[in-house]
Amino acid sequence: MDEGGKIGVFEREIAAWNRDDLGGVIAELDPDHEWDLRRSDIPGEKEVHRGHDAYLGFARRWREALGPTRLEIVEARELPDGRLFTVLKHSGTGTHSGAAVERRTVQLLSFKDDKVTRTEVFGDQREGRAAAGLGR
């Protein structure tokens, strides 16, 4: 694992997103990365996106709807099973509505070496904590 460990990888991924550098985001993801949105609360996004191209397609749709959202890491900790548990705060403005958007999600990340191989996104924080074995 590179310097900073799993949390460092995640911090680099989030920093790249915040500077609108999608190439920097996918640099932290394994080429076969799975972006699992089945438990997310994102309208129209309830599938597993596999690979960099699928992730980039999702990221572009997200930015078209919400513009360049800002992400803030609220919590990040490594779990006993090796996954990384994170809580993210998303802030942005609806591209069409102009309405301010703020939400929090849980992401569970799995790793192989120094790359993220799977990201599970949970719209319900209690469900995400339960999936991480942290109770409801």
C-alpha positions as CSV (number, residue, x, y, z in Angstrom):
1,M,0.0,0.0,0.0
2,D,1.3,3.5,-0.9
3,E,2.1,6.2,1.6
4,G,-1.0,7.1,3.6
5,G,-2.5,3.7,3.3
6,K,-6.1,3.2,2.3
7,I,-7.2,6.5,3.7
8,G,-4.5,8.2,1.7
9,V,-5.8,6.6,-1.5
10,F,-9.3,7.7,-0.7
11,E,-8.1,11.3,0.2
12,R,-6.4,11.5,-3.2
13,E,-9.5,10.2,-5.0
14,I,-11.7,12.8,-3.3
15,A,-9.2,15.6,-3.9
16,A,-9.1,14.8,-7.6
17,W,-12.9,14.9,-7.7
18,N,-13.0,18.3,-6.0
19,R,-10.6,19.7,-8.6
20,D,-12.6,18.3,-11.4
21,D,-9.9,15.8,-12.3
22,L,-11.7,12.6,-13.3
23,G,-8.5,11.2,-14.6
24,G,-7.0,11.6,-11.1
25,V,-10.1,9.9,-9.7
26,I,-9.7,6.8,-11.9
27,A,-6.0,6.7,-11.2
28,E,-6.9,5.5,-7.7
29,L,-9.3,2.8,-9.1
30,D,-8.4,-0.6,-10.3
31,P,-9.2,-1.1,-14.0
32,D,-11.9,-3.6,-13.1
33,H,-13.3,-1.4,-10.3
34,E,-17.0,-1.9,-9.5
35,W,-19.0,1.2,-8.5
36,D,-22.1,-0.4,-6.8
37,L,-25.0,2.0,-6.7
38,R,-27.7,-0.6,-5.9
39,R,-28.2,0.8,-2.4
40,S,-27.7,4.5,-3.3
41,D,-30.5,7.0,-3.4
42,I,-29.4,8.5,-6.7
43,P,-32.4,8.7,-9.1
44,G,-31.9,6.4,-12.1
45,E,-28.7,4.9,-10.8
46,K,-29.3,1.5,-9.3
47,E,-26.8,-0.7,-10.9
48,V,-23.1,-1.8,-10.7
49,H,-20.8,0.1,-13.0
50,R,-17.8,-1.9,-13.9
51,G,-14.5,-0.5,-15.2
52,H,-13.2,3.0,-15.7
53,D,-15.4,3.8,-18.7
54,A,-18.6,2.9,-16.9
55,Y,-17.5,5.0,-13.8
56,L,-16.6,8.0,-16.1
57,G,-20.1,7.7,-17.7
58,F,-21.7,7.9,-14.3
59,A,-19.5,10.8,-13.1
60,R,-20.4,12.8,-16.2
61,R,-24.1,12.2,-15.7
62,W,-23.8,13.2,-12.1
63,R,-22.0,16.5,-13.1
64,E,-24.6,17.2,-15.7
65,A,-27.3,17.0,-13.1
66,L,-25.5,18.7,-10.2
67,G,-22.5,20.5,-11.6
68,P,-19.1,20.2,-9.9
69,T,-20.2,18.9,-6.5
70,R,-17.7,19.3,-3.6
71,L,-17.0,16.3,-1.4
72,E,-15.8,16.4,2.2
73,I,-14.7,13.4,4.1
74,V,-16.6,13.4,7.4
75,E,-15.4,10.0,8.6
76,A,-12.9,7.4,7.3
77,R,-11.7,4.3,9.1
78,E,-10.4,0.9,8.2
79,L,-12.5,-2.0,9.2
80,P,-11.2,-5.3,10.6
81,D,-12.1,-7.0,7.3
82,G,-9.8,-4.6,5.4
83,R,-12.5,-2.5,3.8
84,L,-12.6,1.3,4.3
85,F,-15.7,2.8,5.9
86,T,-16.4,6.4,4.9
87,V,-19.0,9.0,5.3
88,L,-19.0,11.8,2.7
89,K,-20.8,15.1,2.6
90,H,-21.8,16.2,-0.9
91,S,-22.4,19.9,-1.6
92,G,-23.5,21.4,-4.9
93,T,-26.1,23.3,-6.9
94,G,-28.6,21.7,-9.2
95,T,-27.6,22.6,-12.8
96,H,-31.2,23.1,-14.0
97,S,-33.0,24.1,-10.7
98,G,-30.2,26.2,-9.2
99,A,-31.2,24.7,-5.8
100,A,-28.5,24.0,-3.2
101,V,-28.0,20.3,-2.7
102,E,-26.3,18.8,0.4
103,R,-26.4,15.2,1.3
104,R,-24.4,12.5,3.1
105,T,-23.6,9.0,2.0
106,V,-21.7,6.0,3.2
107,Q,-19.2,4.4,1.0
108,L,-17.5,1.1,1.7
109,L,-14.3,0.6,-0.3
110,S,-12.5,-2.7,-1.0
111,F,-8.8,-2.7,-2.1
112,K,-6.3,-4.8,-3.9
113,D,-2.7,-3.5,-3.4
114,D,-3.0,0.3,-3.6
115,K,-6.1,0.5,-5.8
116,V,-9.8,0.6,-5.0
117,T,-11.5,-2.5,-6.5
118,R,-15.1,-1.9,-5.3
119,T,-17.1,1.0,-3.9
120,E,-20.5,0.4,-2.4
121,V,-22.6,3.5,-2.0
122,F,-25.3,3.8,0.5
123,G,-27.9,6.6,0.6
124,D,-29.1,5.5,4.0
125,Q,-26.3,6.0,6.6
126,R,-27.8,3.4,9.0
127,E,-27.9,0.8,6.2
128,G,-24.2,1.6,5.3
129,R,-23.1,1.4,8.9
130,A,-24.9,-2.0,9.3
131,A,-23.3,-3.3,6.1
132,A,-19.9,-2.3,7.6
133,G,-20.7,-4.2,10.8
134,L,-21.0,-0.9,12.8
135,G,-24.6,-1.4,13.9
136,R,-27.5,0.8,13.0
